[in-house]
């Protein structure tokens, strides 16, 4: 049985959705233009005034916003309300010194909770469920987002955060958790551990809401089989609000985008041209209800397809496919954004040449990150003990920069293959897409 949270919105006619989008877009473009000098400059450079935007048909006239803009405007340059109206920030792991910080008014938080509540209801959640949130809390959006959504549904919420697997499983058994929210790789690990301990009979989970990293259909099946649940995908970005921008329903045929809050476009990543529905390209979002941080035409760098065919669940909001790759070189490892530029910064600061290779693999459903680094000829003559201590030093420096462990292997000078064109920096053996 499909549980609806707000059928009057989620099952609204396409005409109604367009009417909401037209009205809210016009209002939010004016809000951003009037209150964000950085945004006003971008629009002025493009020769666009708020009055030129009369409906979603004019959306293509607006400039794109990218992660580079967010870093350049850090910390307060894209804030659209007075600081006294901001009640919360969230943040992503960013490159050196310039993190992406997103701001929220109380109204923004209420709407975000609403989007996450829809995701929980779409996974069959009600106020009788026990929602077990094992996403990280703190600056990461996963924990706070699903926590707020669960409260809105009226479910009992276990704010577990990530890690401490013994305690996770104990609470899961003792408090009879029914919906698990975490990264897919952690869900797979919990499933393995529960099977190893022979605790399947004590687990009462029925559904899982998994996001923050790419995962394949094979991995979905594996998690569903081990935990005896239905596994639902959820999508979001800190910049746009966090998880709940889009979510899967019982049909498991793509994620419904909350179109009353976000307008989705697919563009050609090279030309910026808007592509017709059904074509594969880069996903772009425009926020139409956010007060503090109203991003317009934000380039997500995620490659996917939009599908407007009717969905068997009855929801009318457009569906996005799982991301099929990225138009930039960001990797998502254990739910953490990793840029080669971050690794390069650490290596150059430590006196290494910029010849390195990042190898990502997945063992037992857990991501492994390895960095192979060429030594200088001087280092190559060092003893094994000295090389080993240099590797340890790099492991610590990378952990400080990335927030996750990376194995480091120092290799002989000129042993990493050179390329005529773009250097092959990343070898991703996970087969995620």
NORFEN-V374544 format. One record per backbone hydrogen bond with DSSP energy under -1.0 kcal/mol. CO is the residue of the C=O (numbers start at 1). NH is the residue of the N-H. E is the energy in kcal/mol with one decimal. If there is no record, write none. Layout:
BEGIN
((CO NH E) (CO NH E))
END
This chain:
BEGIN
((6 9 -2.0) (6 10 -3.2) (7 11 -2.2) (9 12 -1.3) (10 316 -2.4) (13 17 -2.3) (14 18 -2.5) (15 19 -2.2) (16 20 -2.4) (17 21 -2.5) (18 22 -3.1) (19 23 -2.2) (20 24 -2.7) (21 25 -2.6) (22 26 -2.0) (23 27 -1.8) (24 28 -2.6) (25 29 -2.6) (26 30 -1.7) (27 31 -2.0) (28 32 -2.6) (29 33 -2.7) (30 34 -2.7) (31 35 -1.5) (32 36 -2.2) (36 40 -2.7) (37 41 -2.5) (38 42 -1.7) (39 43 -2.4) (40 44 -2.9) (41 45 -2.6) (42 46 -1.2) (43 48 -2.8) (44 47 -1.2) (49 52 -2.2) (50 53 -1.9) (55 58 -2.0) (56 59 -1.5) (58 61 -2.0) (59 62 -1.9) (65 299 -2.6) (66 70 -1.6) (67 71 -2.2) (68 72 -2.7) (69 73 -2.5) (73 77 -3.1) (76 79 -1.7) (82 85 -2.1) (83 86 -1.6) (88 104 -2.1) (90 102 -2.8) (95 98 -1.1) (100 92 -1.8) (102 90 -1.9) (104 87 -2.7) (104 88 -1.3) (105 109 -2.1) (106 110 -2.3) (107 111 -2.2) (108 112 -2.3) (109 113 -2.9) (110 114 -2.0) (111 115 -2.1) (112 116 -2.3) (113 117 -2.5) (114 118 -2.0) (115 119 -1.5) (116 120 -2.0) (117 121 -2.7) (118 122 -2.5) (119 123 -1.1) (120 125 -2.6) (121 124 -1.9) (126 129 -1.6) (129 156 -2.2) (130 178 -2.6) (130 179 -2.0) (131 158 -3.2) (132 181 -2.8) (133 161 -1.9) (136 143 -2.4) (139 91 -2.1) (141 145 -2.4) (142 146 -2.0) (143 147 -2.3) (144 148 -2.3) (145 149 -2.1) (146 150 -2.4) (147 151 -2.0) (148 152 -2.0) (149 153 -2.0) (150 154 -1.4) (150 155 -1.9) (156 131 -2.8) (158 133 -2.3) (158 160 -2.1) (164 168 -2.1) (165 169 -2.6) (166 170 -2.3) (167 171 -2.7) (168 172 -2.3) (169 173 -2.3) (170 174 -3.3) (171 175 -2.9) (172 177 -1.1) (178 206 -3.3) (178 207 -1.8) (179 132 -3.4) (180 209 -2.9) (181 134 -3.4) (183 187 -2.2) (184 188 -2.4) (185 189 -1.8) (186 190 -2.9) (187 191 -2.6) (188 192 -2.3) (189 193 -2.5) (190 194 -2.7) (191 195 -2.2) (192 196 -2.8) (193 197 -2.0) (194 199 -2.6) (195 198 -1.1) (199 202 -1.8) (200 203 -1.1) (206 230 -1.7) (207 180 -2.3) (208 232 -3.4) (209 182 -1.1) (210 234 -1.3) (216 220 -1.8) (217 221 -2.5) (218 222 -2.2) (219 223 -2.5) (220 224 -2.8) (221 225 -2.6) (222 226 -2.3) (223 227 -2.7) (224 228 -1.2) (230 208 -2.1) (232 210 -3.0) (233 248 -2.3) (235 245 -1.3) (235 246 -1.8) (237 241 -2.0) (237 242 -1.0) (245 258 -2.4) (246 235 -3.0) (247 256 -2.9) (249 252 -1.8) (255 320 -2.6) (256 247 -1.8) (257 259 -2.0) (258 261 -2.0) (258 262 -2.0) (261 288 -2.8) (263 286 -2.0) (265 284 -2.6) (266 275 -3.5) (267 282 -2.8) (268 272 -3.1) (273 268 -2.6) (276 279 -1.8) (281 304 -2.8) (282 267 -2.6) (283 300 -2.2) (284 265 -2.3) (285 298 -3.6) (286 263 -2.6) (292 80 -2.5) (293 295 -1.7) (295 287 -3.0) (297 65 -2.3) (298 285 -2.2) (301 327 -2.7) (302 283 -2.9) (303 324 -3.8) (304 281 -2.2) (305 321 -2.2) (307 319 -2.5) (311 314 -1.9) (318 257 -3.0) (319 307 -2.9) (320 255 -2.9) (325 303 -2.6) (331 338 -3.3) (333 336 -2.1) (336 333 -2.6) (338 331 -3.0) (339 342 -1.4) (339 343 -1.2) (340 344 -2.8) (341 345 -2.2) (342 346 -1.7) (343 347 -2.3) (344 348 -2.8) (345 349 -2.3) (346 350 -1.3) (347 352 -2.8) (348 351 -1.5) (355 374 -2.2) (357 372 -2.9) (358 427 -3.3) (359 370 -2.5) (360 429 -3.2) (361 368 -3.0) (363 366 -2.0) (366 363 -2.5) (368 361 -2.2) (369 407 -2.7) (370 359 -3.2) (371 409 -2.6) (372 357 -2.2) (373 411 -3.1) (376 380 -2.0) (379 382 -2.5) (383 387 -2.4) (384 388 -2.8) (385 389 -2.0) (386 390 -2.0) (387 391 -2.4) (388 392 -2.0) (389 393 -2.0) (390 394 -2.2) (391 395 -2.4) (392 396 -2.2) (393 397 -2.2) (394 398 -2.8) (395 399 -2.1) (396 400 -2.1) (397 401 -1.7) (398 402 -3.4) (399 403 -2.2) (407 371 -3.1) (409 373 -2.5) (411 375 -2.4) (412 415 -1.6) (423 425 -1.4) (425 358 -4.2) (427 360 -2.8))
END
